[in-house]
Amino acid sequence: MGNIIMSVTEKLASWAAETSDVRAADPLDKARDAVLDTIGVMIAGAHDQAAKRVRRAVANWGEGPATVVGQTTGLAAPWAALANGTAAHALDFDDSFGPVSGHASAVMVPALLALGEQEGMSGHAILDAYVVGLEIQARVGQSVNVEHYKRGWHSTSTVSTIGTAAGCARLLGLNVKGMQNAISIAVSTAAGSKRQFGTMAKPMHAGLAAKNAVMAASLASAGIEASDEPLDGKWGFRDLYAGEESPGFDAAMAALGDPLAIEEFCLSPKSYPCCASTHRSLDGLFALKAEHGINADDVDAITTVVPPINFNNLMYSNPQTEMERRFSMQYCLSTAMTHGEVVLGDFRAGGETPDEVKSFMPKIDMQLSEHPDSSPQRPTLVEISLRDGRKLATEITHTKGQKEAPLSDQDYARKFLGCAEEAMDAETAASIHKDILTFDTLNSIAGVMAPLRNVHQAVAAAE
């Protein structure tokens, strides 16, 4: 009897439902780091106006067992995922993931935490589901990107929805058919345009994706059936969202699970709370600044040459709001040069751009690379022209946090505690950090989640 050829979705669903429980230390450690990083940015992001307004809306939709950061009342898992996903992405400080061409954990972690808390799952079960869900994100992303992203789709709210639904289905223990239905239902909810960059809707995309993923898996668990093949073929996800110019599924399917995507690609946690398209330029600027001991008064002009995707993402040369500032190369480089750092406080809601930053911004020239290789992996050039006539230049290929330059445990701790201490005392922040470090051994995640309900309460009480 010949080999049975499975469809793309069936193959993904079979792997996601039936692959062995993840026990290897490295993928579990990487998943735990993603949980740590995402909870940190959720805490800091809960103070953002977009996150607060989403909480205000979902508060009317009934109570439930799942924690919402910054709100004492729990909600049903889909609404908690919506609120926490928005908070996780609100500051643009959450990790990115190459194959998705977008953000993975701001969708996956809020969804799995909400569903896991509702269903009483262990920390290990959540980490296992994270690794599995990320695998599906990666292989779907490989198949459609970067064409999908270039067409204007926000992959965080399309590709990440599909993979996160698989992670949620894994957490619920669905069989192959149930997993297939969860993926298929998720495809029907995948949406989100990059036109929303610089608005409140952009971080809400992560929340909507997390909510849709929880609902897709829950509906599949309840027996809702959907198309057996929503990804491939006529009117499938690739056909509608990326077209024939995209890579297709062959290579991605051949790599499924071997090696695991979390080890093959690794996540890219952020060092700066702004669009990832600015980060190589920022790394280059800081490297030149440190090497040559220059300050803002020494600089006549700064030129940075970036790939097309980065250029198109950074659409605000004269930003007017904190959301637009996160998508402005001019603002970010000017802040780096005048303040010597780029931190959460540089993107507070309201107020004017600081005078010293505003006066420096005309010195920043962002140019589109004319290299025939237009991939986002192309190096970014940073050139600083000094008043004394010297020119300093560097090319940056990898930002700190990527696989080639990973964050250390100390870097993760520093970022988490910095985010958490925006909203709670240092002792509580340190206690949560300690608990997350042992996440894989927790029989219940309640001890991690409960303190998150009380963050920002002084702010909430004043609203």
ZALOGU-613426 format. One record per residue (C-alpha): residue number from 1; residue in one letter; z, y, x. Coordinates in steps of 0.25 Angstrom, whole numbers, plus 5000, padded with zeros to 4 digits. Each point is the difference from the previous one (the first is absolute). Layout:
N
<k = NUM r = a up = Z north = Y east = X>
...
***
This chain:
463
<k = 1 r = m up = 5000 north = 5000 east = 5000>
<k = 2 r = g up = 4996 north = 5013 east = 5006>
<k = 3 r = n up = 5009 north = 5012 east = 5003>
<k = 4 r = i up = 5003 north = 5009 east = 4988>
<k = 5 r = i up = 4996 north = 5014 east = 5002>
<k = 6 r = m up = 5010 north = 5010 east = 4995>
<k = 7 r = s up = 4997 north = 5014 east = 4995>
<k = 8 r = v up = 5006 north = 5012 east = 5008>
<k = 9 r = t up = 5011 north = 5002 east = 4990>
<k = 10 r = e up = 5004 north = 4985 east = 4999>
<k = 11 r = k up = 5001 north = 4999 east = 5015>
<k = 12 r = l up = 5009 north = 5012 east = 5001>
<k = 13 r = a up = 5008 north = 4995 east = 4988>
<k = 14 r = s up = 5001 north = 4986 east = 5006>
<k = 15 r = w up = 5005 north = 5005 east = 5013>
<k = 16 r = a up = 5010 north = 5010 east = 4994>
<k = 17 r = a up = 5006 north = 4990 east = 4990>
<k = 18 r = e up = 5000 north = 4988 east = 5009>
<k = 19 r = t up = 5002 north = 5005 east = 5015>
<k = 20 r = s up = 5013 north = 4995 east = 5006>
<k = 21 r = d up = 5013 north = 5009 east = 4999>
<k = 22 r = v up = 4999 north = 5010 east = 5011>
<k = 23 r = r up = 5011 north = 4996 east = 5010>
<k = 24 r = a up = 4994 north = 5005 east = 5013>
<k = 25 r = a up = 5009 north = 5011 east = 5006>
<k = 26 r = d up = 4989 north = 5010 east = 5004>
<k = 27 r = p up = 4993 north = 5002 east = 4986>
<k = 28 r = l up = 5014 north = 5001 east = 4994>
<k = 29 r = d up = 5005 north = 5010 east = 5010>
<k = 30 r = k up = 4988 north = 5008 east = 4997>
<k = 31 r = a up = 5001 north = 4999 east = 4985>
<k = 32 r = r up = 5015 north = 5004 east = 5002>
<k = 33 r = d up = 4996 north = 5013 east = 5008>
<k = 34 r = a up = 4990 north = 5003 east = 4989>
<k = 35 r = v up = 5012 north = 4999 east = 4989>
<k = 36 r = l up = 5009 north = 5009 east = 5009>
<k = 37 r = d up = 4989 north = 5010 east = 5003>
<k = 38 r = t up = 4996 north = 5001 east = 4985>
<k = 39 r = i up = 5014 north = 5001 east = 4995>
<k = 40 r = g up = 5003 north = 5011 east = 5009>
<k = 41 r = v up = 4988 north = 5008 east = 4996>
<k = 42 r = m up = 5003 north = 4997 east = 4985>
<k = 43 r = i up = 5014 north = 5006 east = 5002>
<k = 44 r = a up = 4994 north = 5013 east = 5007>
<k = 45 r = g up = 4988 north = 5000 east = 4990>
<k = 46 r = a up = 5009 north = 4999 east = 4987>
<k = 47 r = h up = 5003 north = 5015 east = 5002>
<k = 48 r = d up = 4986 north = 5004 east = 4999>
<k = 49 r = q up = 4995 north = 5007 east = 4987>
<k = 50 r = a up = 4990 north = 4989 east = 4997>
<k = 51 r = a up = 5010 north = 4989 east = 5001>
<k = 52 r = k up = 5010 north = 5008 east = 4992>
<k = 53 r = r up = 4990 north = 5003 east = 4989>
<k = 54 r = v up = 4996 north = 4985 east = 4999>
<k = 55 r = r up = 5015 north = 4996 east = 4999>
<k = 56 r = r up = 5001 north = 5010 east = 4989>
<k = 57 r = a up = 4988 north = 4994 east = 4992>
<k = 58 r = v up = 5005 north = 4985 east = 5002>
<k = 59 r = a up = 5014 north = 5003 east = 4996>
<k = 60 r = n up = 4995 north = 5001 east = 4986>
<k = 61 r = w up = 4994 north = 4985 east = 5000>
<k = 62 r = g up = 5013 north = 4992 east = 4999>
<k = 63 r = e up = 5011 north = 4995 east = 5010>
<k = 64 r = g up = 4999 north = 4987 east = 5008>
<k = 65 r = p up = 5006 north = 4993 east = 5012>
<k = 66 r = a up = 4991 north = 5006 east = 5011>
<k = 67 r = t up = 5005 north = 5011 east = 5009>
<k = 68 r = v up = 4993 north = 5014 east = 5000>
<k = 69 r = v up = 5003 north = 5008 east = 5013>
<k = 70 r = g up = 5007 north = 5012 east = 4996>
<k = 71 r = q up = 5004 north = 4996 east = 4986>
<k = 72 r = t up = 5012 north = 4993 east = 4995>
<k = 73 r = t up = 4994 north = 4993 east = 4988>
<k = 74 r = g up = 4991 north = 4988 east = 5004>
<k = 75 r = l up = 4987 north = 4997 east = 4993>
<k = 76 r = a up = 4991 north = 4988 east = 4997>
<k = 77 r = a up = 4992 north = 4996 east = 5013>
<k = 78 r = p up = 4987 north = 5006 east = 4997>
<k = 79 r = w up = 5006 north = 5014 east = 4998>
<k = 80 r = a up = 5009 north = 4999 east = 5012>
<k = 81 r = a up = 4988 north = 4996 east = 5008>
<k = 82 r = l up = 4992 north = 5012 east = 4995>
<k = 83 r = a up = 5012 north = 5010 east = 5003>
<k = 84 r = n up = 5003 north = 4994 east = 5014>
<k = 85 r = g up = 4986 north = 4998 east = 5004>
<k = 86 r = t up = 4997 north = 5015 east = 4997>
<k = 87 r = a up = 5013 north = 5004 east = 5009>
<k = 88 r = a up = 4995 north = 4990 east = 5011>
<k = 89 r = h up = 4987 north = 5007 east = 5001>
<k = 90 r = a up = 5004 north = 5015 east = 4997>
<k = 91 r = l up = 5002 north = 5005 east = 5014>
<k = 92 r = d up = 4989 north = 4992 east = 5006>
<k = 93 r = f up = 5010 north = 4994 east = 5010>
<k = 94 r = d up = 4997 north = 4986 east = 4996>
<k = 95 r = d up = 4992 north = 4990 east = 5008>
<k = 96 r = s up = 4985 north = 4997 east = 5000>
<k = 97 r = f up = 4993 north = 4987 east = 5001>
<k = 98 r = g up = 4986 north = 5000 east = 5007>
<k = 99 r = p up = 4993 north = 4989 east = 4991>
<k = 100 r = v up = 5004 north = 5008 east = 4988>
<k = 101 r = s up = 4996 north = 5013 east = 5005>
<k = 102 r = g up = 5012 north = 5005 east = 4993>
<k = 103 r = h up = 5015 north = 4997 east = 4998>
<k = 104 r = a up = 5006 north = 4987 east = 4998>
<k = 105 r = s up = 5015 north = 5000 east = 4999>
<k = 106 r = a up = 5001 north = 5012 east = 4991>
<k = 107 r = v up = 4994 north = 4991 east = 4989>
<k = 108 r = m up = 5005 north = 4987 east = 5004>
<k = 109 r = v up = 5015 north = 5002 east = 5004>
<k = 110 r = p up = 5003 north = 5008 east = 4987>
<k = 111 r = a up = 4993 north = 4990 east = 4991>
<k = 112 r = l up = 5007 north = 4988 east = 5007>
<k = 113 r = l up = 5014 north = 5006 east = 5000>
<k = 114 r = a up = 4999 north = 5004 east = 4985>
<k = 115 r = l up = 4995 north = 4986 east = 4996>
<k = 116 r = g up = 5009 north = 4993 east = 5010>
<k = 117 r = e up = 5013 north = 5008 east = 4995>
<k = 118 r = q up = 4996 north = 4997 east = 4985>
<k = 119 r = e up = 4998 north = 4985 east = 5003>
<k = 120 r = g up = 5012 north = 4999 east = 5009>
<k = 121 r = m up = 4991 north = 4996 east = 5013>
<k = 122 r = s up = 5006 north = 4998 east = 5014>
<k = 123 r = g up = 4996 north = 5009 east = 5011>
<k = 124 r = h up = 4992 north = 4989 east = 5007>
<k = 125 r = a up = 4992 north = 4997 east = 4987>
<k = 126 r = i up = 4996 north = 5015 east = 5000>
<k = 127 r = l up = 4996 north = 5000 east = 5015>
<k = 128 r = d up = 4992 north = 4987 east = 4998>
<k = 129 r = a up = 4993 north = 5007 east = 4988>
<k = 130 r = y up = 4997 north = 5012 east = 5008>
<k = 131 r = v up = 4993 north = 4992 east = 5011>
<k = 132 r = v up = 4992 north = 4993 east = 4990>
<k = 133 r = g up = 4996 north = 5012 east = 4992>
<k = 134 r = l up = 4996 north = 5007 east = 5013>
<k = 135 r = e up = 4991 north = 4989 east = 5004>
<k = 136 r = i up = 4992 north = 5002 east = 4986>
<k = 137 r = q up = 5000 north = 5015 east = 5002>
<k = 138 r = a up = 4994 north = 4998 east = 5014>
<k = 139 r = r up = 4989 north = 4990 east = 4996>
<k = 140 r = v up = 4996 north = 5008 east = 4988>
<k = 141 r = g up = 5000 north = 5013 east = 5008>
<k = 142 r = q up = 4992 north = 4994 east = 5012>
<k = 143 r = s up = 4989 north = 4996 east = 4989>
<k = 144 r = v up = 4998 north = 5013 east = 4995>
<k = 145 r = n up = 5004 north = 5011 east = 5010>
<k = 146 r = v up = 4997 north = 5009 east = 5006>
<k = 147 r = e up = 4989 north = 5002 east = 4990>
<k = 148 r = h up = 5010 north = 5000 east = 4988>
<k = 149 r = y up = 5008 north = 5011 east = 5006>
<k = 150 r = k up = 4988 north = 5008 east = 5004>
<k = 151 r = r up = 4995 north = 5000 east = 4986>
<k = 152 r = g up = 5013 north = 5007 east = 4996>
<k = 153 r = w up = 5009 north = 4989 east = 4995>
<k = 154 r = h up = 5015 north = 5002 east = 5004>
<k = 155 r = s up = 5002 north = 4986 east = 5005>
<k = 156 r = t up = 5015 north = 5001 east = 4998>
<k = 157 r = s up = 4998 north = 4999 east = 4985>
<k = 158 r = t up = 4988 north = 4990 east = 5000>
<k = 159 r = v up = 5001 north = 4990 east = 5011>
<k = 160 r = s up = 5015 north = 5001 east = 5002>
<k = 161 r = t up = 5002 north = 4998 east = 4985>
<k = 162 r = i up = 4992 north = 4986 east = 5001>
<k = 163 r = g up = 5008 north = 4995 east = 5012>
<k = 164 r = t up = 5013 north = 5005 east = 4994>
<k = 165 r = a up = 4998 north = 4992 east = 4987>
<k = 166 r = a up = 4998 north = 4988 east = 5009>
<k = 167 r = g up = 5013 north = 5003 east = 5007>
<k = 168 r = c up = 5007 north = 5001 east = 4986>
<k = 169 r = a up = 4994 north = 4987 east = 4995>
<k = 170 r = r up = 5005 north = 4993 east = 5012>
<k = 171 r = l up = 5014 north = 5006 east = 4998>
<k = 172 r = l up = 4999 north = 4994 east = 4986>
<k = 173 r = g up = 4996 north = 4987 east = 5005>
<k = 174 r = l up = 4986 north = 4999 east = 4992>
<k = 175 r = n up = 4991 north = 4989 east = 5002>
<k = 176 r = v up = 4986 north = 5001 east = 5005>
<k = 177 r = k up = 4994 north = 5004 east = 4986>
<k = 178 r = g up = 5011 north = 5010 east = 4997>
<k = 179 r = m up = 4998 north = 5006 east = 5014>
<k = 180 r = q up = 4985 north = 5001 east = 4996>
<k = 181 r = n up = 5003 north = 5007 east = 4987>
<k = 182 r = a up = 5010 north = 5010 east = 5007>
<k = 183 r = i up = 4989 north = 5004 east = 5010>
<k = 184 r = s up = 4990 north = 5001 east = 4989>
<k = 185 r = i up = 5009 north = 5008 east = 4991>
<k = 186 r = a up = 5003 north = 5009 east = 5012>
<k = 187 r = v up = 4985 north = 5002 east = 5003>
<k = 188 r = s up = 4999 north = 5006 east = 4985>
<k = 189 r = t up = 5010 north = 5011 east = 5004>
<k = 190 r = a up = 4995 north = 5004 east = 5014>
<k = 191 r = a up = 4997 north = 5014 east = 5000>
<k = 192 r = g up = 5002 north = 5014 east = 5007>
<k = 193 r = s up = 4991 north = 5010 east = 5006>
<k = 194 r = k up = 5002 north = 5007 east = 5013>
<k = 195 r = r up = 4998 north = 5013 east = 4992>
<k = 196 r = q up = 5015 north = 5000 east = 4997>
<k = 197 r = f up = 5004 north = 5002 east = 5015>
<k = 198 r = g up = 5009 north = 5012 east = 5001>
<k = 199 r = t up = 5005 north = 4999 east = 4986>
<k = 200 r = m up = 5012 north = 4993 east = 4993>
<k = 201 r = a up = 4990 north = 4989 east = 4995>
<k = 202 r = k up = 4998 north = 4995 east = 5014>
<k = 203 r = p up = 5014 north = 4994 east = 5003>
<k = 204 r = m up = 5000 north = 4996 east = 4985>
<k = 205 r = h up = 4988 north = 4991 east = 5003>
<k = 206 r = a up = 5010 north = 4991 east = 5008>
<k = 207 r = g up = 5010 north = 5000 east = 4989>
<k = 208 r = l up = 4989 north = 4996 east = 4990>
<k = 209 r = a up = 4995 north = 4989 east = 5009>
<k = 210 r = a up = 5014 north = 4994 east = 5001>
<k = 211 r = k up = 5002 north = 5001 east = 4985>
<k = 212 r = n up = 4986 north = 4994 east = 4998>
<k = 213 r = a up = 5003 north = 4989 east = 5010>
<k = 214 r = v up = 5013 north = 4996 east = 4993>
<k = 215 r = m up = 4994 north = 5000 east = 4986>
<k = 216 r = a up = 4988 north = 4992 east = 5005>
<k = 217 r = a up = 5009 north = 4989 east = 5005>
<k = 218 r = s up = 5009 north = 5000 east = 4989>
<k = 219 r = l up = 4989 north = 5000 east = 4990>
<k = 220 r = a up = 4994 north = 4988 east = 5007>
<k = 221 r = s up = 5013 north = 4993 east = 5000>
<k = 222 r = a up = 5001 north = 5002 east = 4985>
<k = 223 r = g up = 4986 north = 4993 east = 4999>
<k = 224 r = i up = 4990 north = 5011 east = 4999>
<k = 225 r = e up = 4987 north = 4995 east = 5005>
<k = 226 r = a up = 4989 north = 5008 east = 5007>
<k = 227 r = s up = 4986 north = 4998 east = 5007>
<k = 228 r = d up = 5001 north = 4989 east = 5010>
<k = 229 r = e up = 4991 north = 5008 east = 5010>
<k = 230 r = p up = 5003 north = 5015 east = 4999>
<k = 231 r = l up = 4998 north = 5003 east = 5015>
<k = 232 r = d up = 4986 north = 4994 east = 5003>
<k = 233 r = g up = 4986 north = 5000 east = 4993>
<k = 234 r = k up = 4994 north = 5010 east = 4990>
<k = 235 r = w up = 5010 north = 5010 east = 4995>
<k = 236 r = g up = 5011 north = 4994 east = 5009>
<k = 237 r = f up = 5009 north = 5009 east = 5008>
<k = 238 r = r up = 4991 north = 5001 east = 5012>
<k = 239 r = d up = 4987 north = 5002 east = 4992>
<k = 240 r = l up = 5006 north = 5012 east = 4992>
<k = 241 r = y up = 5009 north = 5006 east = 5010>
<k = 242 r = a up = 4993 north = 4998 east = 5013>
<k = 243 r = g up = 4986 north = 4994 east = 4999>
<k = 244 r = e up = 4991 north = 4992 east = 5009>
<k = 245 r = e up = 5003 north = 5010 east = 5012>
<k = 246 r = s up = 5014 north = 4994 east = 5001>
<k = 247 r = p up = 5003 north = 4988 east = 5009>
<k = 248 r = g up = 5002 north = 4990 east = 4989>
<k = 249 r = f up = 5009 north = 4988 east = 4999>
<k = 250 r = d up = 4995 north = 4990 east = 5010>
<k = 251 r = a up = 5008 north = 5005 east = 5013>
<k = 252 r = a up = 5012 north = 5003 east = 4992>
<k = 253 r = m up = 5001 north = 4987 east = 4993>
<k = 254 r = a up = 4998 north = 4993 east = 5013>
<k = 255 r = a up = 5012 north = 5007 east = 5006>
<k = 256 r = l up = 5009 north = 4998 east = 4988>
<k = 257 r = g up = 5014 north = 4997 east = 5005>
<k = 258 r = d up = 4996 north = 4996 east = 5014>
<k = 259 r = p up = 5005 north = 5009 east = 5006>
<k = 260 r = l up = 5009 north = 5006 east = 4990>
<k = 261 r = a up = 4995 north = 5015 east = 4997>
<k = 262 r = i up = 5014 north = 5005 east = 5003>
<k = 263 r = e up = 4999 north = 4995 east = 5014>
<k = 264 r = e up = 4985 north = 5002 east = 5002>
<k = 265 r = f up = 4999 north = 5015 east = 4996>
<k = 266 r = c up = 5015 north = 5004 east = 4999>
<k = 267 r = l up = 5004 north = 5012 east = 4992>
<k = 268 r = s up = 5000 north = 5014 east = 5005>
<k = 269 r = p up = 5013 north = 5007 east = 4997>
<k = 270 r = k up = 4999 north = 5015 east = 5001>
<k = 271 r = s up = 5007 north = 5010 east = 5010>
<k = 272 r = y up = 4996 north = 5012 east = 4992>
<k = 273 r = p up = 5001 north = 5003 east = 4985>
<k = 274 r = c up = 4986 north = 5004 east = 4997>
<k = 275 r = c up = 4986 north = 4994 east = 4999>
<k = 276 r = a up = 4997 north = 4989 east = 5010>
<k = 277 r = s up = 4987 north = 5007 east = 5003>
<k = 278 r = t up = 5008 north = 5011 east = 5008>
<k = 279 r = h up = 5008 north = 4990 east = 5008>
<k = 280 r = r up = 4991 north = 4997 east = 5012>
<k = 281 r = s up = 4997 north = 5015 east = 5001>
<k = 282 r = l up = 5015 north = 5003 east = 5000>
<k = 283 r = d up = 5003 north = 4989 east = 5010>
<k = 284 r = g up = 4989 north = 5006 east = 5009>
<k = 285 r = l up = 5006 north = 5014 east = 4999>
<k = 286 r = f up = 5014 north = 4995 east = 5003>
<k = 287 r = a up = 4995 north = 4993 east = 5012>
<k = 288 r = l up = 4993 north = 5012 east = 5006>
<k = 289 r = k up = 5012 north = 5009 east = 4996>
<k = 290 r = a up = 5010 north = 4991 east = 5007>
<k = 291 r = e up = 4991 north = 4997 east = 5012>
<k = 292 r = h up = 4997 north = 5014 east = 5003>
<k = 293 r = g up = 5012 north = 5008 east = 4995>
<k = 294 r = i up = 4992 north = 5009 east = 4991>
<k = 295 r = n up = 5005 north = 5008 east = 4988>
<k = 296 r = a up = 4994 north = 5007 east = 4988>
<k = 297 r = d up = 4999 north = 5013 east = 5008>
<k = 298 r = d up = 4991 north = 4993 east = 5011>
<k = 299 r = v up = 4989 north = 4996 east = 4990>
<k = 300 r = d up = 4987 north = 5007 east = 4997>
<k = 301 r = a up = 4994 north = 4989 east = 4991>
<k = 302 r = i up = 5002 north = 4985 east = 4996>
<k = 303 r = t up = 4988 north = 4991 east = 4997>
<k = 304 r = t up = 5001 north = 4986 east = 4994>
<k = 305 r = v up = 4988 north = 4991 east = 4998>
<k = 306 r = v up = 5002 north = 4989 east = 4989>
<k = 307 r = p up = 4993 north = 4989 east = 4993>
<k = 308 r = p up = 4993 north = 5003 east = 4987>
<k = 309 r = i up = 5011 north = 4993 east = 4991>
<k = 310 r = n up = 5011 north = 5008 east = 5007>
<k = 311 r = f up = 4992 north = 5013 east = 4999>
<k = 312 r = n up = 4998 north = 4998 east = 4985>
<k = 313 r = n up = 5014 north = 4997 east = 4997>
<k = 314 r = l up = 5005 north = 5013 east = 5006>
<k = 315 r = m up = 4994 north = 5009 east = 4989>
<k = 316 r = y up = 5010 north = 5012 east = 5001>
<k = 317 r = s up = 4997 north = 5010 east = 5011>
<k = 318 r = n up = 5009 north = 5010 east = 4993>
<k = 319 r = p up = 5011 north = 4992 east = 4993>
<k = 320 r = q up = 5008 north = 5006 east = 4989>
<k = 321 r = t up = 5010 north = 4989 east = 4996>
<k = 322 r = e up = 5008 north = 4990 east = 5008>
<k = 323 r = m up = 4991 north = 4989 east = 4994>
<k = 324 r = e up = 4987 north = 5007 east = 5006>
<k = 325 r = r up = 5007 north = 5003 east = 5013>
<k = 326 r = r up = 5001 north = 4985 east = 5002>
<k = 327 r = f up = 4985 north = 4999 east = 4999>
<k = 328 r = s up = 4998 north = 5012 east = 5010>
<k = 329 r = m up = 4996 north = 4998 east = 5014>
<k = 330 r = q up = 5002 north = 5015 east = 5002>
<k = 331 r = y up = 5014 north = 5000 east = 4995>
<k = 332 r = c up = 5005 north = 4988 east = 5007>
<k = 333 r = l up = 4995 north = 5003 east = 5014>
<k = 334 r = s up = 5005 north = 5014 east = 4998>
<k = 335 r = t up = 5013 north = 4995 east = 4996>
<k = 336 r = a up = 5000 north = 4991 east = 5012>
<k = 337 r = m up = 4997 north = 5011 east = 5010>
<k = 338 r = t up = 5009 north = 5011 east = 4995>
<k = 339 r = h up = 5012 north = 4991 east = 4996>
<k = 340 r = g up = 4999 north = 4989 east = 5010>
<k = 341 r = e up = 5001 north = 4989 east = 4989>
<k = 342 r = v up = 4995 north = 4996 east = 4987>
<k = 343 r = v up = 5011 north = 4996 east = 4991>
<k = 344 r = l up = 5004 north = 4998 east = 4985>
<k = 345 r = g up = 5005 north = 5015 east = 4999>
<k = 346 r = d up = 4986 north = 5005 east = 5003>
<k = 347 r = f up = 4995 north = 4995 east = 4986>
<k = 348 r = r up = 5010 north = 5005 east = 4991>
<k = 349 r = a up = 4996 north = 5004 east = 4986>
<k = 350 r = g up = 4998 north = 5015 east = 4997>
<k = 351 r = g up = 5001 north = 5011 east = 5010>
<k = 352 r = e up = 4989 north = 5006 east = 5009>
<k = 353 r = t up = 4994 north = 4994 east = 5013>
<k = 354 r = p up = 5009 north = 5006 east = 5011>
<k = 355 r = d up = 4994 north = 5012 east = 5006>
<k = 356 r = e up = 4999 north = 4994 east = 5014>
<k = 357 r = v up = 4993 north = 4988 east = 4995>
<k = 358 r = k up = 4991 north = 5008 east = 4991>
<k = 359 r = s up = 4996 north = 5010 east = 5012>
<k = 360 r = f up = 4997 north = 4988 east = 5009>
<k = 361 r = m up = 4991 north = 4992 east = 4990>
<k = 362 r = p up = 4987 north = 5008 east = 5002>
<k = 363 r = k up = 5001 north = 4994 east = 5015>
<k = 364 r = i up = 4998 north = 4986 east = 4994>
<k = 365 r = d up = 4985 north = 4995 east = 4999>
<k = 366 r = m up = 4999 north = 4986 east = 4994>
<k = 367 r = q up = 4986 north = 4995 east = 5003>
<k = 368 r = l up = 4992 north = 4988 east = 4994>
<k = 369 r = s up = 4996 north = 4990 east = 5011>
<k = 370 r = e up = 4985 north = 4998 east = 5001>
<k = 371 r = h up = 5001 north = 4987 east = 5007>
<k = 372 r = p up = 4991 north = 4989 east = 4993>
<k = 373 r = d up = 5012 north = 4991 east = 4999>
<k = 374 r = s up = 5007 north = 5007 east = 4988>
<k = 375 r = s up = 5011 north = 4989 east = 4999>
<k = 376 r = p up = 5015 north = 5006 east = 4998>
<k = 377 r = q up = 5003 north = 4992 east = 5013>
<k = 378 r = r up = 4992 north = 5010 east = 5008>
<k = 379 r = p up = 5009 north = 5008 east = 5010>
<k = 380 r = t up = 5005 north = 5013 east = 4996>
<k = 381 r = l up = 4997 north = 5012 east = 5010>
<k = 382 r = v up = 5011 north = 5011 east = 5002>
<k = 383 r = e up = 4996 north = 5012 east = 5009>
<k = 384 r = i up = 5009 north = 5011 east = 5003>
<k = 385 r = s up = 4994 north = 5013 east = 5006>
<k = 386 r = l up = 5011 north = 5008 east = 5007>
<k = 387 r = r up = 5000 north = 5016 east = 5001>
<k = 388 r = d up = 5000 north = 4998 east = 5016>
<k = 389 r = g up = 4986 north = 4993 east = 4998>
<k = 390 r = r up = 5004 north = 4986 east = 5002>
<k = 391 r = k up = 4996 north = 4989 east = 4990>
<k = 392 r = l up = 5008 north = 4988 east = 4998>
<k = 393 r = a up = 4995 north = 4988 east = 4993>
<k = 394 r = t up = 5003 north = 4986 east = 4995>
<k = 395 r = e up = 4995 north = 4989 east = 4992>
<k = 396 r = i up = 5009 north = 4992 east = 4991>
<k = 397 r = t up = 4996 north = 4986 east = 4994>
<k = 398 r = h up = 5013 north = 4994 east = 4995>
<k = 399 r = t up = 5012 north = 5008 east = 4994>
<k = 400 r = k up = 5014 north = 4996 east = 5002>
<k = 401 r = g up = 5004 north = 4990 east = 4990>
<k = 402 r = q up = 4987 north = 4992 east = 5001>
<k = 403 r = k up = 4999 north = 4986 east = 5005>
<k = 404 r = e up = 4996 north = 5005 east = 5014>
<k = 405 r = a up = 5012 north = 5009 east = 5000>
<k = 406 r = p up = 5011 north = 4994 east = 4991>
<k = 407 r = l up = 5013 north = 5007 east = 4996>
<k = 408 r = s up = 5013 north = 4995 east = 5006>
<k = 409 r = d up = 5012 north = 4995 east = 4992>
<k = 410 r = q up = 5006 north = 5014 east = 5005>
<k = 411 r = d up = 4988 north = 5007 east = 4994>
<k = 412 r = y up = 5001 north = 4993 east = 4987>
<k = 413 r = a up = 5015 north = 5003 east = 4999>
<k = 414 r = r up = 4998 north = 5015 east = 5004>
<k = 415 r = k up = 4990 north = 5002 east = 4989>
<k = 416 r = f up = 5008 north = 4993 east = 4990>
<k = 417 r = l up = 5013 north = 5007 east = 5002>
<k = 418 r = g up = 4993 north = 5013 east = 5001>
<k = 419 r = c up = 4993 north = 4998 east = 4986>
<k = 420 r = a up = 5013 north = 4994 east = 4994>
<k = 421 r = e up = 5009 north = 5011 east = 5005>
<k = 422 r = e up = 4991 north = 5010 east = 4992>
<k = 423 r = a up = 5008 north = 4994 east = 4988>
<k = 424 r = m up = 5013 north = 4993 east = 5004>
<k = 425 r = d up = 5011 north = 5000 east = 5010>
<k = 426 r = a up = 4997 north = 4994 east = 5013>
<k = 427 r = e up = 5010 north = 4989 east = 4998>
<k = 428 r = t up = 4993 north = 4995 east = 4987>
<k = 429 r = a up = 4987 north = 5001 east = 5007>
<k = 430 r = a up = 5004 north = 4992 east = 5012>
<k = 431 r = s up = 5006 north = 4989 east = 4990>
<k = 432 r = i up = 4987 north = 4999 east = 4993>
<k = 433 r = h up = 4992 north = 4999 east = 5013>
<k = 434 r = k up = 5009 north = 4989 east = 5004>
<k = 435 r = d up = 4998 north = 4992 east = 4988>
<k = 436 r = i up = 4985 north = 5001 east = 5000>
<k = 437 r = l up = 5000 north = 4995 east = 5015>
<k = 438 r = t up = 5006 north = 4987 east = 4994>
<k = 439 r = f up = 4991 north = 5000 east = 4987>
<k = 440 r = d up = 4994 north = 4986 east = 5003>
<k = 441 r = t up = 5014 north = 4994 east = 4998>
<k = 442 r = l up = 5004 north = 5008 east = 4987>
<k = 443 r = n up = 5002 north = 4991 east = 4988>
<k = 444 r = s up = 4999 north = 5013 east = 4992>
<k = 445 r = i up = 4994 north = 5013 east = 5003>
<k = 446 r = a up = 5010 north = 5007 east = 4990>
<k = 447 r = g up = 5008 north = 5005 east = 5012>
<k = 448 r = v up = 4989 north = 5007 east = 5006>
<k = 449 r = m up = 4994 north = 5006 east = 4987>
<k = 450 r = a up = 5013 north = 5005 east = 4993>
<k = 451 r = p up = 5003 north = 5012 east = 5010>
<k = 452 r = l up = 4986 north = 5005 east = 4998>
<k = 453 r = r up = 5003 north = 5004 east = 4986>
<k = 454 r = n up = 5010 north = 5010 east = 5004>
<k = 455 r = v up = 4991 north = 5008 east = 5010>
<k = 456 r = h up = 4997 north = 5014 east = 4997>
<k = 457 r = q up = 5010 north = 5001 east = 4988>
<k = 458 r = a up = 5004 north = 5014 east = 5003>
<k = 459 r = v up = 4985 north = 5004 east = 4999>
<k = 460 r = a up = 4998 north = 4991 east = 4987>
<k = 461 r = a up = 5012 north = 5006 east = 4994>
<k = 462 r = a up = 4995 north = 5014 east = 5002>
<k = 463 r = e up = 4987 north = 4997 east = 4993>
***
